[in-house]
Amino acid sequence: MTILDKIITDKKREVALKKQLIPITQLENSVLFGTRTYSLSKILRNSISGIIAEHKRRSPSKSVINNGYSVEEVVIGYQNAGVSGISVLTDGKYFGGSLDDLLLAKASVNVPLLRKDFIIDEYQILEAKAHGADIILLIAAVLKREEIKQLSEFAHSLGLEVLLEVHNREELEKAIMPSLDMIGVNNRNLKTFEVSLDFSKELAIHIPNEFVKVSESGISSVEAIKELQPFGYQGFLIGEHFMKTENPGIAAKSFMNSLLVKS
Ligand SMILES: O=P(O)(O)OC[C@@H](O)[C@@H](O)c1c[nH]c2ccccc12
């Protein structure tokens, strides 16, 4: 059993339990349900940097990354750095995140927010909306084509955008459909944790132009972004490189400054 299989088994149990305690009507009654969302895909299309900075306390591959900062401090720092969007990990067991982190981020900044979790059920998309998300992540490795279609159409019906994550050509071909907004190539294999930017470079040509291309994980230098841009990437999801520093917001700011100097 891979770590990804374990995460999904736990997630199914977690969602089933939460459904018993928090009815959908309660999520739909959230004040945030009525608010409009930001379009990350539009911002990325018009941005010259395209950084999506992630709030990530720990991960199965690296254990603790940063426990010292509150989510508000981190996301305000990211916003001040001028990032295009912010990803908030909401998985508790493996990443130390929560839906409260998303809610606090929503209350603190006004940039597009991605709910980063393992979404397998419409219920989690309602949760995402009720806690201030603008975008959801769907991971092709753990979903069937019909599920991707159902979940992405449901997200759109709530005004949320969809970032579809793939890691290889089979996943991409299985998942491609009009109800997606952005395609993210994960440079980290979630089953083996191997990381290489070559995954983004090799898949780029197979991603149709109507989707904004995002490169995810293992990005730790401005040079990496300069290498990926010629392949058509307009979004760059960065977690650890910022979160492992003393002050993630300051780290993002100096990264953005050197990126803009070199643009
Ligand atoms: O910390 P990194 O290597 O910069 O990676 C960020 C992000 O891409 C990574 O956290 C991620 C990509 N896809 C995921 C799916 C679930 C959880 C986490 C992820």
The ligand as a Tripos MOL2 file, in Angstrom:
@<TRIPOS>MOLECULE
LIG
   19    20     1     0     0
SMALL
NO_CHARGES

@<TRIPOS>ATOM
      1 O1          6.6840   21.9380   -0.9290 O.co2     1 LIG1
      2 P1          6.8690   21.8890   -2.4130 P.3       1 LIG1
      3 O2          7.8390   20.8420   -2.8740 O.co2     1 LIG1
      4 O3          7.2080   23.2460   -2.9640 O.co2     1 LIG1
      5 O4          5.4460   21.4510   -3.0460 O.3       1 LIG1
      6 C1          4.2900   22.2550   -2.9140 C.3       1 LIG1
      7 C2          3.0680   21.5000   -3.4660 C.3       1 LIG1
      8 O5          3.2400   21.3370   -4.8280 O.3       1 LIG1
      9 C3          2.8780   20.1520   -2.7520 C.3       1 LIG1
     10 O6          2.6430   20.4170   -1.4100 O.3       1 LIG1
     11 C4          1.7410   19.3070   -3.3320 C.ar      1 LIG1
     12 C5          1.4690   19.1180   -4.6470 C.ar      1 LIG1
     13 N1          0.4170   18.3020   -4.8130 N.ar      1 LIG1
     14 C6         -0.0380   17.9360   -3.6070 C.ar      1 LIG1
     15 C7         -1.1380   17.1260   -3.2570 C.ar      1 LIG1
     16 C8         -1.4000   16.9720   -1.9200 C.ar      1 LIG1
     17 C9         -0.5920   17.5360   -0.9400 C.ar      1 LIG1
     18 C10         0.4970   18.3410   -1.2850 C.ar      1 LIG1
     19 C11         0.7830   18.5510   -2.6180 C.ar      1 LIG1
@<TRIPOS>BOND
     1     1     2 2
     2     2     3 1
     3     2     4 1
     4     2     5 1
     5     5     6 1
     6     6     7 1
     7     7     8 1
     8     7     9 1
     9     9    10 1
    10     9    11 1
    11    11    12 ar
    12    11    19 ar
    13    12    13 ar
    14    13    14 ar
    15    14    15 ar
    16    14    19 ar
    17    15    16 ar
    18    16    17 ar
    19    17    18 ar
    20    18    19 ar
@<TRIPOS>SUBSTRUCTURE
     1 LIG1         1 GROUP 0 **** ****
